[in-house]
Amino acid sequence: MGTRLRPITSSLPKCLVPVNSKPILEHQLEALLTAGVRDVILVVGYLSELVSDRYGTMYGGMNIHYVQNHFYDCTNNIYSLWLARQHLDSQVLLLEGDLVFDPELLQRLAQAPERDVAIVERFQPYMDGTVIQANGPRAGRMVLKTHQGNAFDYSSVLKTVNIYKFSQEVLQYKIVPRLESHVAQQRYDQYYEAVFSDLISQGSLRLAILCAAPNKWAEIDTLEDLQTAERIFAAETLDPGKAPS
């Protein structure tokens, strides 16, 4: 519902908040198209009709399918991903709807030889949320915010950018069954990273890591984040060679 972006989100779902005059979702759709994606599944809830009315069932040759989360105001993204489980029948790029990034980032992810990959960035003090402790080129441990105590050591961790690539096998035989288990236990309030974290710790998910750099990205939760994102991506609207003021 993007409550921290009010009053903008009083009349818009978070994914339609404009960044430099273009909705977040449209930035993402353009990047998906560039990466060669042909089918997009949008899990929608708050003011969902504004999304479906704007984009319909096709964007630039990509098919768009909608999954409705009627309980968006009392569930977390683990429930939204579970609702989309019938569509998780091929390799999937999983994105959260509050991210803007260089389209090249998705191209790199799609072309990465590893089948299961998380985009990460070196942790900075202003960052918040799930982090990864790397074991070479893979995630050795994924730690959710709720498990990062006062003594947690951030010196060598990586921040998840909330963009993933998952293979059909991992989705169907590992992730979806765990989603089913959480929903059966009415654990709707959790992030889907709780499932990924458990699978990694049990050795059932070998998750490669891919650094976002040199590509730019921004997560937009607050009005300050929105202003930062517009500064980061403002150069795209300038003439070549012209630096932002």
LOMIVEX-977082 format. One line per 10 residues: number of its first residue (from 0); for each residue x, y, z of C-alpha. Coordinates in steps of 0.25 Angstrom, whole numbers. Layout:
% residues N
NUM) X,Y,Z; ...
END
This chain:
% residues 245
0) 0,0,0; 12,9,1; 8,16,13; 21,23,15; 19,30,1; 6,37,4; 0,45,0; 5,40,-14; 0,26,-11; -14,31,-6
10) -18,30,-20; -8,21,-27; -2,7,-24; 12,8,-20; 17,2,-34; 10,13,-41; 18,24,-34; 25,32,-44; 40,33,-45; 44,44,-54
20) 30,44,-60; 30,29,-62; 23,19,-53; 32,9,-46; 25,-2,-52; 27,3,-66; 42,4,-63; 42,-10,-60; 34,-15,-71; 43,-8,-81
30) 55,-15,-74; 48,-28,-75; 45,-26,-90; 60,-23,-92; 64,-36,-85; 56,-44,-94; 44,-47,-85; 31,-51,-92; 21,-54,-80; 19,-45,-68
40) 11,-49,-56; 7,-37,-47; 2,-40,-33; -7,-28,-30; -16,-23,-19; -17,-9,-14; -24,-1,-25; -21,-12,-34; -31,-7,-45; -22,5,-48
50) -11,-5,-52; -19,-14,-60; -26,-2,-67; -13,5,-71; -6,-8,-76; -16,-18,-80; -11,-31,-84; 0,-28,-93; 12,-18,-93; 22,-17,-104
60) 19,-31,-108; 20,-37,-94; 7,-44,-89; 3,-39,-76; -5,-48,-66; -11,-43,-53; -12,-50,-40; -21,-43,-29; -17,-43,-15; -30,-39,-8
70) -23,-39,6; -12,-29,2; -15,-21,15; -12,-32,24; -2,-42,17; 13,-41,13; 20,-44,0; 21,-59,4; 6,-60,2; 6,-52,-11
80) 17,-61,-17; 9,-73,-12; -3,-68,-20; 5,-68,-33; 10,-82,-31; 2,-88,-43; 11,-79,-52; 24,-83,-46; 26,-94,-56; 38,-89,-63
90) 50,-81,-61; 46,-68,-53; 51,-54,-51; 45,-50,-38; 44,-35,-35; 38,-26,-24; 30,-15,-29; 37,-3,-23; 50,-4,-30; 56,4,-42
100) 69,0,-48; 78,0,-61; 71,-9,-71; 85,-16,-73; 84,-22,-59; 73,-31,-63; 80,-35,-76; 92,-39,-68; 84,-47,-58; 76,-54,-70
110) 89,-57,-77; 97,-62,-64; 101,-77,-66; 96,-80,-52; 81,-84,-51; 78,-79,-37; 83,-65,-34; 81,-53,-25; 85,-39,-29; 93,-33,-17
120) 101,-20,-13; 112,-17,-3; 104,-13,10; 104,1,13; 100,8,26; 87,14,20; 82,0,15; 72,-8,23; 66,-22,21; 71,-36,17
130) 86,-38,16; 94,-49,10; 107,-55,16; 115,-60,4; 122,-73,3; 131,-71,-9; 121,-68,-21; 109,-73,-14; 100,-69,-2; 105,-77,10
140) 94,-71,19; 83,-61,17; 79,-53,29; 65,-46,30; 65,-33,37; 57,-39,49; 70,-48,52; 80,-37,51; 82,-34,66; 89,-22,72
150) 102,-29,71; 101,-34,57; 113,-31,48; 110,-24,36; 125,-22,31; 125,-33,21; 110,-35,17; 103,-33,4; 90,-26,3; 79,-33,-5
160) 74,-24,-16; 61,-32,-17; 63,-37,-31; 65,-52,-33; 66,-63,-43; 60,-77,-40; 60,-89,-48; 48,-97,-51; 53,-109,-43; 56,-100,-30
170) 43,-93,-31; 34,-106,-33; 41,-116,-24; 47,-107,-13; 41,-93,-12; 26,-95,-15; 25,-107,-5; 31,-98,6; 21,-87,2; 10,-97,3
180) 15,-101,17; 16,-86,22; 2,-83,17; -4,-96,23; 2,-91,36; -5,-77,34; 9,-71,34; 4,-60,24; 12,-48,31; 26,-53,27
190) 35,-49,15; 38,-60,4; 52,-59,8; 49,-67,20; 47,-79,11; 60,-76,3; 67,-74,16; 63,-88,21; 66,-95,8; 80,-89,8
200) 83,-92,22; 79,-107,20; 87,-108,7; 75,-109,-2; 77,-96,-10; 90,-93,-16; 88,-78,-19; 99,-71,-27; 101,-56,-24; 103,-46,-35
210) 107,-32,-31; 98,-20,-36; 110,-11,-39; 113,-5,-48; 98,-4,-51; 90,6,-43; 78,3,-35; 68,9,-25; 58,4,-15; 47,13,-13
220) 40,12,1; 39,27,5; 38,41,-1; 53,43,2; 56,30,-6; 47,35,-17; 55,48,-18; 68,40,-17; 64,31,-29; 60,42,-37
230) 74,48,-35; 81,35,-38; 73,33,-51; 72,47,-56; 84,46,-65; 76,37,-74; 67,49,-78; 80,58,-81; 87,59,-94; 99,50,-96
240) 111,56,-89; 103,66,-81; 105,64,-66; 94,66,-56; 94,79,-49
END
